[in-house]
Amino acid sequence: MTSKTDSAFSKKEILLMIGLAIVAMVVTTIAVIPNLRNSVKELFSSDSRTVIAKVTGNLTPQGPQITVLKIHSKNTLELEVYNLTGADGLTLMAKLPLAENRDGYFTLKGNSTNLALTDVDGDGSLEIVAPTFDDQMVPRLNIFKFNSATQGFDKVSSPEEEAPTK
């Protein structure tokens, strides 16, 4: 006579294997379907803002002196520009949203950086340069130029190479 304890697996072990199989199927489904994956990611992500870069400098020799913060919050990246030379002290000049949500780095004068104030077009005024990556990991170089007429920032494209003269 064979007893019930001689079986290869007990009822507890079979239930455990069924439970693990169900968990594996659920996790696989969440990983494969982008909408579910993003919903689960948002469920566990925090709403906090994180400053990931800071740079300070004078936009022109005459000013203004600014501090630029590159901020990551939830699934967005943005730049906040503060005027340091105003009568009220530290004042917010602009919030510049970045279309991509992944931080990037580039090399400037031999150093790797993810935010810079540099004279891109050679006009004597500094531009804000903030590299990012899109969802397909294509790099983008976001350049913002100060517009003294509007006291704001305009997004510009990379400087074009001069066309050869005939």
N, C-alpha and C positions, 0 to 999 in steps of 0.2 A: 504494500500500500504506500502510496505517496502522500505526503502531507502538503499543506498549503505553503509551508515555509521553504520547500525545496525549489520553488519557481526561481527563474533567473533574476527577476526583479520583483520587489515588493510593491504594493499599491502606492506607498509614499514615493518611491523612486519613480514610478511611472507618472504620477501626478506632477512631480518636480520636473521631469523631462518635458511633459506637455506644457507646463507653465513657461519653461525656458524657451521652448519653440515659439510660443505665442509672443513672448517678449521680443525675440529675435525678429519675427515677422513685422511687429509694430515698429521697431527701430529701423528696419530696412525700408519700410514704407515711408516713414518720415524722412529718411535720408535721400530717397529717390524722388519724392515729389517736392519741388521747390517751394510751393505755397505753404505746405505743412512745415517744411524745414524752417522757413522764415518766421512762421507763427511760433514755433517752439523756441527759436533763437530769441525772439522778442520777449517771450515769457520769462526767460532767464537773464536777459540783459538788463543792466541798470540804466536809470535815467540820468545819471550824473554826468556833469561836464568835466572833461579832462583837458588841461592845457598841455599840449604836446610840443609846443615850440614858442619862443618869445624872441623878438629882436627889437632893438631901439636905435633910433638915429634921426638925423635931420634930413627931411626930404629934399630941401634945397639949402644952399649956404645961408639964406635968409630965414629959413625955418619952414614950416613948423617942426618941432621935435616931436616924434611920435613913438609909441610902443605898439607893436603888432603882436597879437596872440593868435596862434593857430589852435583851434579848439575842436575836440572830438566829443560829440554827444549823440548817444543812441547810434543811429546809422548815418550821421551827417558830419561833414567837416565845414568849418567856417572860419573866417578871419575876423577879428575884432580889432579896430584901429582906434587908439586913444591918443588925444592931443595932450602933450605934457606942458606946453607953453601957454595955454589959455589962462585967462584971468581967474577962472574957477579951479585951476589945478588940473587934475586928471579928468578929462571929459571924453566921452565916446564920440568919435567922428563918424564911424561907419561900421556896419556889419556886412561882410562880403561873403556870401555863400559860395561854396565850391561845389560844382556839379557832381564830382566824384566823391566817393565816401571812404577811400583808402589812402592813407598817408604815403607819400613818396619821398625819395631823397635824390639829390643831384650833387655833382661836384662843382664847387665854386672856388677858384683860386687854390686848388689842391686839397680842399676840405669838403667832406660830405656834410650836407645840411638839408633840412626839410623846410626851411623858411629863411628868406634873405631879403635885405635891402641892398640893391645894387643898381648902378647906372647901366641899364641894358642897352639903351639906344644912343648913349654918348652925348646927351644934351645937358649934362651937369646936374640933372635931377635924379633922385633915386626912385626906383620902382620896387614894388613889393613882388617877390617871386615865391610862389608856393607850389611845389610839385605834388601831384596826386596820381593815383591809378584808378581806372574804371573797373567794372566788374570782370572784364576779360583781361585784366592786368595790362592794359595799354596805358603807357605813361602820358601824362598831360603836364604841361608847364603853364601854370596860371600866372599871368603878369598883370598887375594893376598899377596904373599911372595916376598920380595926383593931378586933379583938375583945379587950378587955383580959382577959376571963375565960379565954379559951383561948390568949391570946398569939399568935393567928393572924390571918388576914385572911379576911373573908367577901366574896364577890362580891355586889354590890348592883346594882339597876337604877337608871336615871336617876330623879331626884326627880320625883314626880308633882305635877301642878298641883293646887292645892286646888280641891275641888268647890265651886261657888257655893252659898251658903246660901239657903234659901227664906224 
